[in-house]
Amino acid sequence: MKKVRCATYEGIDAKVVDVESTLTKGLPSFSIVGMASTAITESKERVKSALLSNDFSFPPKRITFLLAPSELAKSGSQFDLSMALLILLNESDADLNGWFVFGELGLDGKVKENIQLYPLILSLANQGLISQAVVPYESLQKLSKIPNVSFYGVKSLNEAVSLLKNQENATPNIEQSEIGYPYYQLEAQRFYYTKEYAEDFIDVKGQEIAKRAALIAAAGFHNIIFEGSPGCGKSMIANRLRYILPPMTENEILDVAKLEVLEGYEPQFKPHRTLKNPHHSSTPASIFGGGSHKAKIGEVGLANNGILFFDELPHFSKAVLESLREPMQDGKIRISRVNSKVEYPAKFLFIGAMNPCPCGNLLDSHKECRCSDLEIQKYKNRLSEPFLDRIDLNVVMQHVNANDRPSFSSKEMHKTVIEAHIFCQKRGQKEFNAHLSDKDLERFCKMDNASNTILQTAIERFALSFRSIKKIQKVARTIADLSQSVLIEKEHMLEALSYRRR
């Protein structure tokens, strides 16, 4: 009996699958056991045709493949090449231990590219489970971004057989390729960024308070809500905020590329953080993920390391808004179904945009509000106190005048965010300020006497909860970082309190 290794998905993570084979005497047959999907069982015909098309004799034996562990559901066409090689190398002295083999076979024996291989192998690499693999030659360019794995690309079944029979002469096809964007290095960590600003803050006229709040949110990854009349620039600022976010590590870029593939897109390998903007009519399953048999990832999980933007915030269902509290607090989303229980990372910057009232004219000095006090109260009550308590920055937009001039460009704001990020990293801080643990809060959010006095006064006057106190400290820490200040000073604390919900 011989075996090679392959893999399948469980949620967004990969699980190793041992592909074992036996060829025994008996009536010729070909069976696959181990909870295989239709795509895998159909591989019997692809494997047979590939062998016969390349002048290999199909053995007249009872062929059985086991995909272990048996209790794990397997899917995908990446098992074709593994099974074909086990048939052909069953009686050879080739050592297949330690080899991962991935590839879909064409009827002519060509090894085809499978876009799903990238996230699959990246997940294995992140878990430290893979060191060498036989893969389709066409996939090498994408796979070369994955560190610490040797890839051997093959174009056909014949090449794969030759490779494993002559392993001592085999060499990886390409070395690991680097991410081709500017970066700065602190200790052993590289942080990549781009100077591309498809949407620029220079287009936003006026709204200096909102732009300042957006800068703070970007630098510390703080959740933020913009409240203002229709057309005042809420969505403009939200869409531009993604271009001034902090630089990304190599692992973050690779993870974003993995999520792009899971959505059906070609991976870009760009240090651009994701922006997800679901419509308010979206179902809870589409936002949080789910499914009756397989728990698929939703918009919240796809926004990991990026932005989750809810426009027309109060119009989202109560179920969605209340369910959002957990990932906003814990940085992960759990999906429990009868057939599967999956946990996805979900560390995102939440942006909400809302009108001040149902008609939107409450804060407009030139238009009259048509809403009654009861309608306004009912509209605002759609956002519960526990939900609002997880928001760091609350911004009421200003009225826009035709004579307002743009102030800062995205390039200037991004430069400030990068400087603040370097300042954080140099003091040994690994997480964004918004995600600091209680232990790190005491370590990094040190205040001078004046700022501490102001905070204590605010606690007594506004009866602040423990969560609110911590959020104010974290926002103040980010404002201090933008000023390159070691301590949180009086002006930093006062500005942080100014963004507190009234």
N, C-alpha and C positions, 0 to 999 in steps of 0.2 A: 504494500500500500504506500502510495506517495501522496504528498499534500503541498499546496502552496497557499499563500494568504491573499485575501482580497478584503473588501470592506463594503459596508452598507450604511445607510443613514438611520439614526434614531433621533428624531427631532432635527436639530441642525448640527449635531455631533455625529462623528463616524464611529462605528463599532467594527472591530476586526472580525473577519469571517474566515475560518479555516475551510479550504476547499479540499476535501479528501475523496479519493477514488479507489475503486476496486474493479478489476476485470477478472471475472470468474467464468468457469465453464458452465454451459447451459444454453437454453434457447436465447438467441441474440435479442437483446433489449437495451434500452437506454432510459434510465430513470434518475430523477433528481429529487432528493428528500431534504427536508429542513426548512419548512415554511417559505418556499420560494414563490415569488410573484409570477404573474403571467409572462412578463418580459423575460424572466429567467427560464421558465419552462419552454418557451419558444426557442431558446438558444440551442435546443437539441437539433433543430433543422438547420440552423446557421452553422453549427459545428460540423455536422455531417457533410454539408455541401462544401464547406471550406476545406475539409480534409480530402474529399474526393476530387475537388478542382485542382489540388496541388499534388496529385499523384500519390497521396498517402492512402494506404489500404485501411478501410474501416474495420476494426477487429470484429470477427464474428463471435462475440462473447456477450456475457451478461454484464453490462456496464452500469455501475451505480455511483452516483456522486452524493456526498453528504456535505451540506453547508452548515457548519457548526459555529455557534451553539444553536441547537434545534429550536429553542423557544423564541429566538429572535426573528421577527419578520424581515425578509430580505427583498430588495427591489433593485431594479436597474439592469442595464445590459453589459455592465463592466465585467461580468463573470465569464463571458464567452471564451476569451483567450486562455484563462486559467484552465478551463475544462478541456479545451483542445490540446493544450500542452501536456496535461496529465495523461491523456490518452496516448499521445505520441511518445512520451518519455517514460512510460510505465515500466518498461523493461530495460531502460538505459541506466548507466551508473551516474547520471547527473545528480548533483546534490541540490535539491530545491529548498532546503531549510533556510529560513530567513528572507526568502524572496516574496515580495508582493508583486502580483501580476494583475494589470488592469487593461481592458480593451474589449471593444465590440468588434465582432468579425463580420465582414461582408461575405456574401456567398462565394466570392472568388478568392477568399483567404486574406484580403486586405484588412489591416487593423485600422479601425475608424476612430476619429476623435470623438470624445464625449465631454461636453462642456461641464458636466457635473463632477468630473474627476478633480477639478481644482479645489472646490470646497471640501470634497471628501478627503483628499490627501493632505490638505492644509490642517484639517481637524486632527488627523492621525499624527502629523508632525508636531502640532501643539501639545499633544498628549505624550510625545516622546516614544511613539509606538512603531515608527518606520524609519529605516535608514537607507534602503535601496529598493527600487521598483522598476519593473518593466512596464512601459506606458506607450501609447500611440505616439509616433514621431511628431504628428501635427500638434500635439498638446505641449510639446517641450517649451515653447516660448512662454506660455502662461505659467507652467509648473516650475520654471527656473527661478521664479521669485521666491519660492518656498525654501527656507534655509535648512541646512543640515540633512538633506536627502540627496542621494545619488540617483539620477534618472537615466535609464537606458531606453532610448526611443527605438521602436521597430515599426516598419511600414507594412510588414506582411507576416503571416504565420511562419513562413520559412525562415525569416530573419530571427524570429523569437526562438525557434528550435535551435538554430545555430548558436545563438547567444548563450543559451543555458547549457548547451553541450560543450562549449568552449569558454567557460567562465574565467579561466585563468588569463585569457587574452582580452577579456571584455573591459572596456573603459567607459565611464559616463560620457554621454554625448556633449553636454555643455556644463560649464560651471554656473554657480548661482549668479544671477544677474542682479545688479543693484537698481534701486528705484531712481529714475533719472530726474530728480527735482532738487532744488537747493535745500540745504539743511545746515543746522549747527549742532555741534556735538558737546554734550556735557557728561563728563566721565566717559562711560562706555556706551551711552545712549545717544542715538541720532534722532533729531526732530526735524521732520520734513515739512515744507510749506510751499505755496505757490504765490506768484505775484499776478495772478489772473483775477480780475474783478469784473465778471460778466454783468453784474448789477452793482452800481457804485452809490455810496452814500452822498456823493456830490450832487446827485439828482434830487435829494430830499431838501426842500427849502424850509427854513425855519426849524421848528421842533427840536430846539437845542437840548431841552430836558430829556426828551425821549431818546435822542441820539447818545447823550451821556449815559443814560440808563442801559441802552443797548451795548455800549462799550463795556460797562461794568458786567453785564450779563455774559458777554463773550469771554472776558478775561477770567471770570470765576465759574462759568457754566451755571449761572443762577437762573432759576425759573422766573419768568416775567410775564406780566399781563399789561397790554396796552388798551386803554379805554378812551374812546373819542368818537366824534361824529363821523359819519360816512365820508370818505374822501380825504381825511386829514393826514393819511400816510401810514396807518398801522401796518397794512400788508406790505407796503414798500420797505419799511424798516425791517420787518420780519424776514423778507426774502433776501435782503442784503446782509443780514447778520451772519449768515453761514460763511461769507467770504472773509470775515475778520476773526474767525474762531482760532484758537491756539493751534500751533503745529501738531503734527501727528507722528507717533512712533511707527516703526516698520510693522510691528504686530497689528497696530490699529488699521493701517492701510491695507494689510492683507485680509483682516477681518471684514473691512468694508467691501473689498473685492469679493469675498465669499458670499456676503449678503446680496451683492449685485447679481451673482450667478444664480442664487436661489430665487431671485425675482425674474430670472430669464434674460438678463442683460449680459453683454460682454464685460468682463472685469476691466476697469480702467487703470487701476494701480496709481491713482492720483491722490495727493494729500488734501482732498476736499471732503469735508464732513457732509454726511447725508442730511437732506431736509425732507421730511415726510409731512404731507399736508392733506390728511384725509378729510373728506366732506362730512358735514354734520349729519348727513343722512346715513352714514356708514354704520353697519351692524357691529355689535360688540365682537363677534367672531372675526371680522375683517380687521379690526383695530388691535385686538389682543391675541388673536390666533385661535385655532381650534379645529374642529372636524370630528366626525363621529368615530372614525377608525384611526386616523393618523393626525396627531396634533400639529398642525402647520403653523408657521410663524406668522404674526400679524404686523401691523404698522409700528406698534410700540417696540417690538423686538428688532425690526428693520431700522429703526431710528437710533439704535445703539451707537454711542460715540458721536452722535450728530444731534439734529434738531427735530423735535416733534411740534408741529405748528397747528393749532386749532383756531381757525378763523370762525367768526360768529360763535364764539365759545358757549354762550348760554343756550344755543339751539341744539347742542349735543344732548343726547338722552341722559337722564339721571343715572342709569345703569353704567354708561360709559364713563361719566365724570367721577362717580364714586369708585369704580374699579381702577381708575387711573391713580388713585391715591397710593396704592401699594408700590407700583414701580417707581413713582416719583420719590417715595421715601426710601425704598430698599435697593433700587437700581437693578431689579430683576423682575421677571414676570413668570408666574407659575400657571401651567395649564394642566388641569386634571380631567381625564376622561376614563371611562371604564377600561378601554384598551391601552391607554398610555398616560403617563405622567411626565411632563417635560418642563424644564426650567430654562428660560432664555435670559441672557444678560440684557439689561435695558437701562443703561446709564445715558440719559439724554438731557438736552436742554429744552425745557418746555416753554413754548411761547403761546400765549393766548391773546386773541384780539376780540374786543366786544364793543358794542354801542352802549351809550349811557342809559338808553331807554329803548323800548320797542320801535319807536319811529326814528330814533337816532338824533333828534334835534335838541335834546335837553341842554347840551353844553354849547350849542351854536348861538352866537350873539345876533345873527341875522335871520334866523328862522325860528318859528314858534313851535314849541313842543305840543303835540296833539295827544299826549298820553296822560291819563289820570294818575294820581298818586298810587292808587291800588295797582294799576297796570305796571308802573315802574317798580314797585316793591315786589310784585310777583315775578317780574323779569329778573331782578337781581337775586331773588331767593332761589333761583335755579342753581346757583353756585353755593354749596354748603360751606359752613365754617371750617370743617375739617379739610375740605379741598383747598380753600383759600389760605389756610394755615400753612400749606406746603408751597406757597408762592413767595419768592424772596423779594421781588421788585414789583411794585404797583405804580403804573405811570398813567396820569391823566394827560391826554394830548392837548396841545395848545391850538388856538385858532390860527389858521394859515392865512397870511396876507399875500397879495400878489407881489408886493415889494420885498418880501423876505428873500434873503440871499443864502445860497448854500455855504456851509462853513467848512467842515472837514470831509476829506475824501476817504474812501475805503482804504486806500494805501496808507494814509497817515494813521488811521485808526488801527489798522492791522499791525503797523510798526509798534504802536503803543502796547497792544496786546502781547506781541512777541517779547518786548522788553519786560513786561510784567511776568510773563511765563518764565523767562530766564531767571528773574529775581526770585521766583518761587522755588525753582529747581535748585538754585545755588544754596538755599537754606535747608535742603534735604527733603523737601515736600514732594511727594509723588502723585498725590491726588489733587484734583481741582478743589478750590476752596469750598464750593457748594457740596462736595462729597466728603469733607473731612469727618473723621470719626470723633467721638467725644474725647478720646485720648489725644489725638492730633490737634483738636481744638484748643486744648490747654497748652499744648506745646508751641503752636504757631501763632495763635491769636492773642498775643500779649498786648495789653493796653497800658497807656500811661495813666496817671492819677486823674487827670481832667476827663478823659474819655470814660473811665470807669465810673466816675461820679455821675456823668450824664446818663449812662446806661442804667445805673441804679435808680435815678430819678424817673426815667422812662418806665422801668419795671413797676414802680409804685403807682405812677399816674395812670398808666394804661392797663395795669393788671396783666402783663404779658405772660404767656405760657412758656414752658421750658423750650418748646420747639421754636417759638418766636424769638426768644432771647438768643438761641444759638444761630438762627438765621441772620439776625441783625449783626452779630459778631462776625459771621462769615462774609457778609456783604462789606462790612467795615474793613475786614482784612483785604478784600479785593481792591477797595478804594485806596487803601494804604499801599498796596503793591503797585498800583498805577502811578503812585507818587514816589515809588522806590523808598518807602519808609519802613524801617524795621519794626517800630511800634505803631499800634493803632492810636492815632492822636485825636484831639478834640474835633477838628474839622471833618475827619473821616467818619467818626461816630455820628455827628450831626447829619451828614449827608446820607448815611445809611438809614437813619431814622426817618429822613424825609421821604423815603420810598416805601415806608410802612403803610399798610392799608388803613385808610381813615375809618 
